Amino acid sequence: MGRKYIDCRDYPGDVKCTVAISADNEKELLEAVVQHGTKVHGYADTPEFRETIRKGMKEGNTSS
């Protein structure tokens, strides 16, 4: 399994965020994105939020 990432720029919202988070595995990435999403963006940590994160994970490294 390769490196995975999520880029906040792919999810526009009230907070203009340019953070991209990457990790070597889905579990680590999921936990990092949940922490960022709840603290910075105000999302609730729900099963639906976690599923949205899983579906939004991309293969590879973050790019500018």
Secondary structure, DSSP 8 states (H G I E B T S, - for coil): ---EEEEGGGS--SS----EEEESSHHHHHHHHHHHHHHTS-----HHHHHHHHHH-EES----
